[in-house]
């Protein structure tokens, strides 16, 4: 199983973060793509690429609303070339990136269409103009210029022979899981670290692949997981509390709960939905963080000492997951405790997974 660190897209900081991550033994790093809250993800990944030699690099995650698919494909293909084949593209329907544009996550059909077109671009294939159209109110068809000749289709022409960038769809509900199963190389679940919920996600994805005529064994699975390794479980809970509000909210984004839950979890998720303040996104000192009970954190996140953390990771590996994107101590976490947790994770957990 690969462990990837999830962080912000800092144009300067990502270079040093990547170098430290590679030295510590992480398999890769993912950066968020939220233009109003952090720097450009592809600039950050390019900076990370030139400071490392083996670390995987990707978005965690981009979305289909803020960039044309040709632009997204060209950007991640550039990272692929700079890094000599170490890039991956994580994509979802958008959260904070769209909220700060006054929008909710994108609708399902445009998202699926975008992922399908994106895969064509990354494979070096032609894309019909009708499948990547711009609004006529923004730009008229090129034919109106009366040129001698114009392109007949859209294609990323400079790709060369670099390996195709794999696409990973971040998914919580059954419909987005199905989109990932139909179009992506990997489905990255945002269902927490609870085996029952992840088992449901994997079964849902495999069934969707079969229904689409795809071999389910050709599909890989991973998960975004909030994790804090600390000898004091109470401290560990507080370290992940802020970030966990964000990931747990995906399970109740539109009010209804995705995946199996018991009554206690349903109550927490319902209150989380009602209390969520996007102005304090990911923060442990937010009102939404206060609704998370100790029992909920213990189930949805991975918290505890090194042995406990390794045991939980082993459980997830046995389910069939081959990649975890780890969100560690989050904004407003106490610095000494956060640093101690990071040190414990890198010194006693990562070596056991290499």
N, C-alpha and C positions, 0 to 999 in steps of 0.2 A: 504493500500500500504506500502511495506517495502522500507526503504531507506538504501542503503549500501554504505559505503565510499570506494572509490577506491584509492589505494596508491601503493608505491613502495614496493618491497620485501626486507626489511632491516633485516638481521639476528638478530640484537640486537634491532633496533628501532621498529620493528613490535610488540614486546611484550608490550612496553609502549603505542604505538599508539592504540593497541587493547583495552587495559585497559581504556584509556581515551575515546575511541569511545563507549565502553559499558556503561560507566558512563554517557556519554552525551546523550544516548538514541538511538544511531544508532542500526539498526537491524542486521547489519553484516558488514564485511570488505572484500574487494577483493584486491589481490595483483597481480601486473603484473608479467609475466613470460618472462623475456628478459635477458638472461644469461650474455650478455656483458655489460648491463647497470645497473643491480641491482643484489642483492644476490639471492640465490635459493628460489623459491616461497614456496616450501613445508617445508623447514627449517623455513622460516618466519611464515608460518601458524601454525606449531607445537609450536613455541614459543608463538604465539598469543593464542593458545588453552589453554596453561597452565596458562595464566594470566587472563583468562575470564571464565565465567560460562554459559552465555546465548548468546553471540555474534555469529552470523553466520560467517563462514569462507570459502573462496573460491579463485579460481584463476580467474583473470580478464585481460587477458586470457592466457591459455597455447595453444600449437599448436601440430600438428600431425607429425612434422618433427624432432624435437630435442630429442624425447624420444620414445622408443618402447611402444606400448599400454599397455603391461603388467607392465612396469615400471611406467607409468602414473597412471594406476589403483591401483597399490600397494601403490604408494605415497599418493594419495588422500584418499585411504581407511585407511591408517595409521593416517592421520589427522582426519578422521571420528571416529576412535577408541579413539584417544587421547581426542577429544572434546566431546565424547559421543553423536555423531549423529548430529553435527552442520555443517558438511562440504557440499560443492557443488563444482562441477567442471565446470568452464567456459572454453570453447575451441573455437578457431577460426583457420583460415588458416595461421596465423602468419604475423607479420609486422617487427618491429624492431629486433625481435629475429632472423629472417631469413636474414634481410638486413645486419646485422653484421656478417653473414656467407657468404655474397655475393650472396644471393638468394632472389627471389621474393616470395610472398605468394604461398602456395602449390596448386597443381592442384586439381580440383573438385573431380574426382573419388577417388584418394587416400585419400582425406579428408573424403569423405562419408564412404568409406570402414573402415577407422580408427575409426570413431565414432561408427559404428555398432559393430566392434570388441571390442572397449572399453566398450560399454554397456554390452556385453556378459561377459567380465571379471568382471565388477562391480556387475553383477547379480550372480556371482559364477558359471558360466557355463563353459563348455569345449569349447575351441577354437581350431579348426583344425590347424595343423602346416602350412598348405598352406595359411591360412588366417593371419598368423602372422610371415611369413617367414623372415629370415635374408638372405642377399645376400651370395651365396655360396663362393664368393670371400673373404668374411669376416670370415665365419665359415662353415665348411662342415657339412652335416647331421650327427646327433649323431649315426645313424645306422652304420656309417663307423668305429666306435670304436670297434665293435664286442662284445659288452657287453651281459651279460645273458638276460637282460631286460632293457627297457627304457620307459619313459612316452609315452603314445599313443596320448596325446593331451596336450594342454597348459591350465592351470587353476590357478587362485589365490586360493591356498588351505587353507589359514589361515583366511579367512574373518570372520568366525563365524556368529553370529546372529545380527551383527550391521545392522541398516537400510541401504538399498542401497543408495549410493551417487547419487543424481540427477545430470544430465548433462544438461548444458545450452550452446547452440550454439550461438555465437556472429555472427550476420548476417546483411548484407546490401543489396546485390543484390538478385534477385528472386531465383537464383539457390541455393545459400547457405541458404536462408530462407527455401527453399523446403527441403534441407537436415536436417535442424533443425526440421521441421515439421514432417519428417518421423522417426527421430531417437531420439530426445531429449525430456526431460521433459519440457523444457522451451526454447523459442527463445528470445534471448536478442538482440534487434535491435540497430544498430549503424546508425540511420537515423536522428539524431538530436532530438530536442524537438518540432518539428513542427507537429501539429496534423494531417494535411493532409498526410504527409509522413508516419507517424506511422499508420494511418488508412489503407493506402495502404499496409504497411508491414503486418499488422494483417490479412487483407483480403487475401493477397498472401499466407500466412502461412496456413490459414484455408482451402483454396482451395487445397493446396498441400497435406494437411492431408487427405482430403476427397478422392482425387485422389489415395492416397496410401491405402485407406480402413481403415483409422484411424478416430476415433471420434474426430472432431476438438475441442470439449469441454474438451477433456482430455489434451489439450496443454495449457501451461501457457505462458504469454508474459511479457517481461520487456524491459528496454531500458537503454543504457549508455547515460548519459546526463551531459553536462558541465554546472555548476551552480555556481554563485557568488551572495551572498546576501549582498547588500550594499545600503545605502541610496542614494549614488551618482551613477547613472546608468553608467556614463562615467568611473568611477573607476571600477565598476563591469565588464564592457566590457573588460577593460585591464587585469583584473585578470584571465579571462578565455581564453583570446585570444590565448595563446600558445597551451593549451590543445585542444582547438577547432579546430586548424589547423589539428591535428592528426585525430580526429574523423570525421571531415568534409571530409577529404581526402579519407576516406573509400568509400564515395559515388561516387568518381571519380578515384578509384585506378588504373584502366587500361585505363583511357582516356574517356570512355563513362560513362554517369551519371545514377545512379540507383535511381529509384523512381521519383515521380512528382516534378518538379521545375518550377519556372517562369524564364523569360529571365534574370533578374538581378541575380538570384541565379546561373543560368547556367554560366554566365560570371565569377562570383567569383570562382566557382568550377573549371572551366577550367583554370583560372590563377593560382589557388592554386596547381593544378596538375603540371603545367609547372614550378612553382617556388619552389616546395618543396625540401628542403635540409635535408636529413636524418641525417646529422651531427649536426643539430640543432633541432632534434625531440622534440616536445612538448614545445619549447621555445617561449616565447612571444617577444623576441628580434630578431627573425629570419625574413628572407625576406618573407617567406610564411605568417607570421603573418600580414605583412603589407597589404596584399591583401584583408583581411577581412574587409568589410564595417560595419558601425554601424548597418545598417538595417539587414545585414546578421547575425550578432551576436545576435541581438534581436530575430530573428526567430529561429535560430539553437540552441541557448543556452537559459538558464533561467537566466536572470539578472534583478536585481531590489531590491526594499525594501521587507521586510517580507511579506506584504500583496500581492504584485505582484508575489512573488515566490510561495506562497501558492495557488494563483489563477491559475498559470500555472501548478502546480503539480496536482491540482484538475482536470484540463482539461485532463491531461494524464491518470489519474485514470478512468475518465469517458469513455475513449476509451477501457478500458479493461486491462490495464497494472496493474500488481500487484507487480512490483519490479522496482526500479530505482537504477542504479549504478552511484553514483555522483562523477564526477571529478571536484574538486574545483579549487582554485587558483593554478597556475602551475609555473614551473621553470621560474625564472627571474621576477616573480611578486614582487612588493614592499612589504617588510615584514610587516610594520605596517598596511597597508591596507588589506593585506591577513589575518592577525590575527584578525582584526576587522570584516572582512566578516565571518570568521569561527565562531567567538563568536556570531555574530548576527544570524547565521544559527542555531547554537546549542541552543541558548537561546530563540529564538522567532519562529522558524519554526519547529524544531524537536518535541517540546512538543505538537504541534497541530496535529501531525501525529501519536502519540503513542496511 
